[in-house]
Amino acid sequence: GTGTGTPPRPTMVHRTRAHVRRNSSAADLLEGNVLGDYGTDEDYYVNEPEDDKSRTSKKQAAGFRGDYGSIALLLLLYTLQGVPMGLSASVGFILQEKGASYAELGIFSLASWPFSLKILWAPVVDSLFVKQIGQRKTWLIPLQLAVGFSLLYLANHLGQLISQKGSDVKTLAVIFLWIYVLLASQDIAVDGWALTMLSKKNVGLASTCNSVGQTAGFFVSFTGFLLLNAYGSVGLGGFITFWGVVFLCSAFFVALKREAGTGAIVTASERFKQTEGLNNLTVVGAYKQALSIARLPSVLTLSAVLLTRAIAFSAAETLTTLKLLERGVPKQHMATLSAAMTPVSIMLPVYISRWTAGSRPLDCVTKTWMLRTVVALGASAVVLYVPSNISEEGGYIPWTYYGFLYAWLSIYAGLNTVHFVSFMSFYSKVSDETMGGTYMTLLNTVSNLGYKWCETGTMFLIDAVSEKTCVGGSTPAVTACATETAKTQCVSSGGTCRTSDWPFHVAVCLTPVVGFVWLQLARQPMDKLQKGGKAKWKVRKSPGR
């Protein structure tokens, strides 16, 4: 399976699911997978004359009928893949409401790391299977069952894990970590199956199924749940139980789908040859292949860029939503804003493709980088100008504030999307097609890690330097929340623990400074990466054959 550099998780202010695929965390609010793992149908005919393209497009439209069942199954699988991620984001919001510290939320965010590390076991999922069952069904059926039973277990123990008196964040993190490992493994299998499930002329639809399914699954389980829960229509336990049952039922539909080559003489290496044009790649060979790619000087330089590009924006992207919730902005209002942002997330990449599809897509990053750092300063403004009476009974938030918040979110998300699509376009241009999906998976893994370590590190760092005070308690003597005992006393007295804002504002105000330093260091290497053709991105000898 290939990887995608999600969207997803991270707050609503920074990136869509496409930016860091399936990397939701407590602060994930705006996600919408707009790019998948595969090329579009147009990629297959990029060198054809316009008239030929038109005729081919018409033939494809007429040929969708034979793939309707496969498309429906892919949509189901990708939608279900987005559901637990939306649930983890909802749980993160609830933990924050129950008084979880930034350090605890940082621990919970570790649960989403498997999608950034799946290249470590992707060759195993791709290469080991029971031929009589099928290369992909061997993994998908037990994975679907495991996710379903895990969700049912979580729903049954939710009352013990989350409560007003204190939440067992570490146990929750372990449970969701397990679920994310299952989902990352399922992602590898589904991505690989899509290449053979769809007919050759329609294989580009895999990215559309990925995009629509992931977005729908996350939207329903995050935005949908928060809205329903806010109006008392459904509880978290019942919601998770419902999706656990759906996962169990989905395993039945996967079992019914016939996989090409099941029970026949088609081997893993032959299937790999059919789909990737390669020959006899073993599990060991696949790992050697990934290592040989990682050692290329150009890949090492690009990795340095990817692992550091999120540092400047991490405070604004990771903490803004948490600060707004801390200030009293209702979570259902945040969910509504998330829904309103979805069209922007989906349409913008299509619009900017005229600039990112050129021979130097990273120029879009360098030319708009400082603008994004300046716009990021708005994170402090939207937190500072939350109406002061919002926490009072009957407190009212004027529509002008929501208008300002939505405008800032749209502008910042737009700039972030420009950078994401530019990097994705660059990955596609430099990846060695003879390496199959390993090349893209490796680059996207490094990209995801660049976001995840900044997100988790920011939560721990801000928590370490912030003062925690008890606000609204009935006992005047209880004023601190520095320890678990003090936090329990604060909650028992009817108060809530609030983290001081000044570390957040300082970190946000440093964004242009840190961003400027990064740009000065990265501009020349990024320019060199775009020169010299693809020779420097190719491995001289493919290992493991």
Secondary structure, DSSP 8 states (H G I E B T S, - for coil): -----------TTT--TTTSTT---TT---------SS--GGGGGTTS-HHHHHHHHHHHHHHGGGGHHHHHHHHHHHHHHHHHHHHHHHHHHHHHHTT--HHHHHHHHGGGTHHHHGGGTHHHHHH---TTT-TTHHHHHHHHHHHHHHHHHHHHTHHHHS-TT---HHHHHHHHHHHHHHHHHHHHHHHHHHHHHS-GGGTTHHHHHHHHHHHHHHIIIIIIHHHHHHTTS--HHHHHHHHHHHHHHHHHHHHHS--TTTTSS--HHHHHHHHHS-----HHHHHHHHHHHHTSHHHHHHHHHHHHTTTTTHHHHHHHHHHHHHTT--HHHHHHHHHHHHHHHHHHHHHHHHHHTSS-TTHHHHHHHHHHHHHHTHHHHHHHTS-TTTTSTT----HHHHHHHHHHHHHHHHHHHHHHHHHHHHHHHHS-GGGTTHHHHHHHHHHHHHHHHHHHHHHHHHHHH--EEEES-S-TT--B-SSHHHHHHHHHTT-EEEE-SHHHHHHHHTHHHHHHHHHHHHHHHHHHHTSS-SGGGS-SS----
